[in-house]
Amino acid sequence: MTVNKTKEANKLTAAIEGRVDTTTAPVLENELKESLDGVENLVLDFKEVEYISSAGLRVLLSVQKIMNRQGEMKVTNVSEDIMEIFEVTGFSDILTIA
């Protein structure tokens, strides 16, 4: 998994590639949390995400809680497979998916 971050003023875009699973979720969490100071608009680009496990969902929930206090978070370019996971787990009701 790789995370390519782009910051413009108070907006952070994180393009995630690969699998977000038990092994990579802690890396994603660290990458995101260390970059959130002063961020009011977080965009997670899931265009290249192949799979997300429960560990990855936990990271999204954790980051969403932070962003609820300081701004907003959107998940974009979600594939049908990932969207199905979001719907089955109820995350489609929690996350802003664009």
C-alpha positions in Angstrom: 0.0 0.0 0.0 1.2 3.5 -0.8 -0.3 6.9 0.3 0.4 9.9 -1.9 -0.5 13.1 0.0 -1.1 16.5 -1.5 -1.7 19.5 0.7 -3.1 22.8 -0.5 -3.8 25.4 2.3 -6.2 23.6 4.7 -7.1 20.8 2.3 -5.3 17.4 2.3 -5.9 14.9 -0.4 -4.6 11.3 0.2 -4.5 9.0 -2.8 -4.3 5.4 -1.4 -3.1 2.5 -3.6 -3.3 -1.2 -2.9 -4.8 -3.1 0.0 -5.8 -1.6 3.3 -5.6 -4.6 5.7 -4.3 -5.7 9.1 -0.7 -5.1 7.9 -1.1 -1.8 6.2 -3.8 -0.2 8.3 -1.4 1.1 11.0 0.8 2.6 8.3 -2.2 4.4 6.8 -3.4 5.6 10.3 0.1 7.1 11.0 0.3 8.7 7.6 -3.0 10.4 8.0 -2.9 11.4 11.6 0.5 13.0 11.3 -0.8 15.2 8.5 -4.1 16.4 9.9 -2.8 19.5 11.8 -4.7 22.5 10.4 -6.6 20.4 7.9 -10.3 21.3 7.5 -11.0 19.3 4.4 -9.7 15.8 4.0 -10.2 13.9 0.8 -9.4 10.2 0.6 -9.0 9.1 -3.0 -9.9 5.3 -3.1 -9.4 5.0 -6.9 -6.6 2.5 -6.5 -7.8 0.7 -3.4 -8.2 -3.0 -4.1 -9.5 -4.2 -0.7 -10.2 -2.9 2.8 -10.4 -5.0 5.9 -12.0 -4.3 9.3 -8.7 -2.9 10.4 -8.9 -0.4 7.5 -12.5 0.5 8.4 -11.4 1.2 12.0 -8.8 3.6 10.6 -11.4 5.4 8.6 -13.7 5.7 11.6 -10.8 7.0 13.8 -9.8 9.6 11.2 -13.5 10.6 10.6 -13.9 11.3 14.4 -10.9 13.7 14.2 -12.2 15.4 11.1 -15.7 15.8 12.7 -14.0 18.1 15.2 -12.0 20.2 12.7 -13.7 20.0 9.4 -15.0 17.4 6.9 -13.8 14.2 5.3 -14.8 12.7 1.9 -14.0 9.4 0.3 -13.9 9.6 -3.5 -13.6 7.2 -6.4 -14.9 4.2 -4.5 -15.1 1.0 -6.6 -18.2 -1.2 -6.6 -16.4 -3.8 -4.5 -15.3 -1.3 -1.8 -18.8 0.3 -1.9 -20.4 -3.0 -1.2 -18.1 -3.4 1.9 -19.1 0.1 3.0 -22.8 -0.7 2.5 -22.8 -4.1 4.3 -20.9 -2.6 7.3 -23.0 0.5 7.5 -20.1 2.8 6.7 -22.0 4.2 3.7 -24.2 5.9 6.3 -21.2 7.2 8.4 -18.9 8.4 5.7 -19.4 11.1 3.1 -18.8 9.2 -0.2 -18.5 11.3 -3.4 
